[in-house]
Amino acid sequence: MNLFEGEFGDEVIRFETPIVLFGGDIASCSSVSELFYRDFISTWEQVIEDRYKLCMKELAPAECDFRKIQDQFYEWKKNNQWADDSRKLLEELRRRRE
């Protein structure tokens, strides 16, 4: 099962930014947890980027519609700095282990 299918995936695609809580342990060791979170964040960002590109392609002739989608995308990025912060933290933790 893909985490980004169904209602959750639809909310992500519509830039509704649902709150995601993971209850319980993700894995029995930190390296597997790190892989899970890294994959989750990168998949989330890829879904958003794909949607953004699709909107750009579909709305290219309608500049005012494009601006609205673009503004929503940048607003999402601004309000979800946690994704970039999490990626940086995971990279820093990985570097420290090496």
N, C-alpha and C positions, 0 to 999 in steps of 0.2 A: 504494500500500500504506500502511496506517495502522500506525504504530509501536506502537499500543496494541491490536493484534489478536493473536490466537494465544496462545501460552504466556506471553509477556511481559505482555500485557494481562490475562490471567487472574491472574497473580501480583500485579499492581498492584491489581486488583479485590479479591483476597483479603487485601489489606494485608500481603503477604509482602515488600514493599519490596525487589525485586531490585536488585542493583548494576548500574548502567548505565555502560558505558565507550564512548566514541566514539573509534574508532581512525582516526587520520588527520585530514586537514583537512575541516572541515564546508563551507567556502566559500572563495572566493578573496579575499574582503574581510571586514573585521571587522563591517561593518553587516549583511551577510547572515548571518554567524555569530550575531550578536546576535539577529536575528529568529528564527533556528532555535531557539536556546536558550530564548528567551522563549516561543515557541510550545510547545516541548516541556514546559517547566515548567507553563505554564498548562493544557495538555491533561492532564498528569499530575494536577494538582490538581483539574481538572474531573471526571476519571474517579473519583477518590477521593470527591469531594463527591457525585457522582451515586449512587455505591454507598452512601454513608452515608445519603443521603436515602431510597433504596430500602429499606434496612434499617430505618430509622425507621418508614417506612410499613408495612412487612410485620410488624414486631415490636412495634408500638405496644401491642397488648393484652398482650404478654408482657414486662413491665417488666424482669425479671431478664435476659432475653436481650438486650433493648435496651441495658441497662447494659454488658453485655460488649462489644457492638459499639462503643458510645460510648467505652469505655475503650480499645479497640484503636485507634480513630480518633485519640484524643488522644495515645496512646503513639506512634503513627506520626508525628503532628505534632511531638512533642517530639524524637523521634529523627531527624527529617529537617528540622531547622532550616536545612540547606543550601539548601532550595528558597526559603525566604523571604530568606535572605542573598543568594542568587544574583539574585533579582528586584531586591532593593535595589541591589546592585552594578550591574546592568544599567541601572537607572533613573539612578543617579548618573553612569555613563559617558555615557549619552545626554544628560543635562543639561549635562555639561561640554563636549560637542560643540556644543551650541546657542549 
